Amino acid sequence: MTPTQEQIRKLSDKDLIWQKKIVASHLERIKLRDQWLTEEMERRSKDETSRHSNRRARR
């Protein structure tokens, strides 16, 4: 068993529930951040594609 697992095993029921809520909150924020990063990357990719298309059209 890892040190982290040993620490978790020693938590009271109340602390275990609290830790679970904290982790769920962190996961939700991480998922949202990942979503926003993906959206921004897609937006920039479209902008870059659009810029290249505009340059070709001007020639």
Protein Blocks (a to p, Z undefined) as FASTA:
>chain_A
ZZklmmmmmpcfklmmmmmmmmmmmmmmmmmmmmmmmmmmmmmmmmmmmmmmmmmmmZZ
